Amino acid sequence: MWLTAQLKKAGGLRLGRGLVQAGEGFRVQGEREFSAPEQVAPYGVSSRAAGGKEAVMVDGLCAGVLSGSDSRLQAGEVRLYSAGGAEILLKNNGDVVINGQVFPKYLEG
C-alpha cells in the first residue's frame, strides 16, 4: 500500500499487516501478535473479522480489514454483510435492499 510505505518512510507510526486468527477473541498475527487490539471504525459500527482476513495495524490499533473490491457496487453505494450471508445494501437511488428484499425510497406526495 502506498500510504503504508510513505508512513514507514516518515518514521512516525508503527505500521504493519497481519492475518486475523480464528478462535476465541480477536487476534492479529503479523511481525508480532496483537491480542484483542482496539479497532478503528465509524461511530455505531462494530465488527469482528473472520479468520484468515488481512488486517492493517497502526501503532497497535486495527485500522481495518481488507475486504477487496466489490464489483457489484456502483460508485457511492454501501454494502454491509456478515460471514453468515446477511446483507444490507444502500443503493444510489435511495432503495434499501435487506437480504434480497427491496425497500424502495419513500416519496412524499
Contacts in CASP RR format, 6 or more apart in sequence:
PFRMAT RR
TARGET T0000
AUTHOR 0000-0000-0000
METHOD contacts of the structure
MODEL  1
MWLTAQLKKAGGLRLGRGLVQAGEGFRVQGEREFSAPEQVAPYGVSSRAA
GGKEAVMVDGLCAGVLSGSDSRLQAGEVRLYSAGGAEILLKNNGDVVING
QVFPKYLEG
1 56 0 8 1.000
4 15 0 8 1.000
4 16 0 8 1.000
4 17 0 8 1.000
4 56 0 8 1.000
7 13 0 8 1.000
7 15 0 8 1.000
8 15 0 8 1.000
13 58 0 8 1.000
13 59 0 8 1.000
14 57 0 8 1.000
14 58 0 8 1.000
14 59 0 8 1.000
14 60 0 8 1.000
15 56 0 8 1.000
15 57 0 8 1.000
15 58 0 8 1.000
15 59 0 8 1.000
16 30 0 8 1.000
16 31 0 8 1.000
16 56 0 8 1.000
16 57 0 8 1.000
16 58 0 8 1.000
17 30 0 8 1.000
17 54 0 8 1.000
17 55 0 8 1.000
17 56 0 8 1.000
17 57 0 8 1.000
18 28 0 8 1.000
18 29 0 8 1.000
18 30 0 8 1.000
18 54 0 8 1.000
18 55 0 8 1.000
18 57 0 8 1.000
19 28 0 8 1.000
19 29 0 8 1.000
19 30 0 8 1.000
19 51 0 8 1.000
19 52 0 8 1.000
19 53 0 8 1.000
19 54 0 8 1.000
19 55 0 8 1.000
20 26 0 8 1.000
20 27 0 8 1.000
20 28 0 8 1.000
20 49 0 8 1.000
20 50 0 8 1.000
20 51 0 8 1.000
20 52 0 8 1.000
20 53 0 8 1.000
20 54 0 8 1.000
20 55 0 8 1.000
20 65 0 8 1.000
21 27 0 8 1.000
21 28 0 8 1.000
21 29 0 8 1.000
21 51 0 8 1.000
21 52 0 8 1.000
22 50 0 8 1.000
22 51 0 8 1.000
22 52 0 8 1.000
23 51 0 8 1.000
25 36 0 8 1.000
25 48 0 8 1.000
26 36 0 8 1.000
26 37 0 8 1.000
26 39 0 8 1.000
26 48 0 8 1.000
26 49 0 8 1.000
26 62 0 8 1.000
27 33 0 8 1.000
27 34 0 8 1.000
27 35 0 8 1.000
27 36 0 8 1.000
28 34 0 8 1.000
28 37 0 8 1.000
28 55 0 8 1.000
28 57 0 8 1.000
28 62 0 8 1.000
30 57 0 8 1.000
34 57 0 8 1.000
34 60 0 8 1.000
34 62 0 8 1.000
37 57 0 8 1.000
37 60 0 8 1.000
37 61 0 8 1.000
37 62 0 8 1.000
38 60 0 8 1.000
38 61 0 8 1.000
38 62 0 8 1.000
39 46 0 8 1.000
39 47 0 8 1.000
39 61 0 8 1.000
39 62 0 8 1.000
39 64 0 8 1.000
40 58 0 8 1.000
40 61 0 8 1.000
40 62 0 8 1.000
40 63 0 8 1.000
40 64 0 8 1.000
41 47 0 8 1.000
41 64 0 8 1.000
47 65 0 8 1.000
49 55 0 8 1.000
49 65 0 8 1.000
50 83 0 8 1.000
53 65 0 8 1.000
53 66 0 8 1.000
53 67 0 8 1.000
54 65 0 8 1.000
54 66 0 8 1.000
55 62 0 8 1.000
55 64 0 8 1.000
55 65 0 8 1.000
55 66 0 8 1.000
56 62 0 8 1.000
56 63 0 8 1.000
56 64 0 8 1.000
56 65 0 8 1.000
56 66 0 8 1.000
57 63 0 8 1.000
70 79 0 8 1.000
72 79 0 8 1.000
73 79 0 8 1.000
74 92 0 8 1.000
76 92 0 8 1.000
77 89 0 8 1.000
77 90 0 8 1.000
77 91 0 8 1.000
77 92 0 8 1.000
78 89 0 8 1.000
78 90 0 8 1.000
79 87 0 8 1.000
79 88 0 8 1.000
79 89 0 8 1.000
79 90 0 8 1.000
80 87 0 8 1.000
80 88 0 8 1.000
80 89 0 8 1.000
81 87 0 8 1.000
81 88 0 8 1.000
86 99 0 8 1.000
87 97 0 8 1.000
87 98 0 8 1.000
87 99 0 8 1.000
87 100 0 8 1.000
88 96 0 8 1.000
88 97 0 8 1.000
88 98 0 8 1.000
88 99 0 8 1.000
89 96 0 8 1.000
89 97 0 8 1.000
89 98 0 8 1.000
89 100 0 8 1.000
90 96 0 8 1.000
91 97 0 8 1.000
93 105 0 8 1.000
94 104 0 8 1.000
94 105 0 8 1.000
95 102 0 8 1.000
95 103 0 8 1.000
95 104 0 8 1.000
95 105 0 8 1.000
96 102 0 8 1.000
96 103 0 8 1.000
97 103 0 8 1.000
END
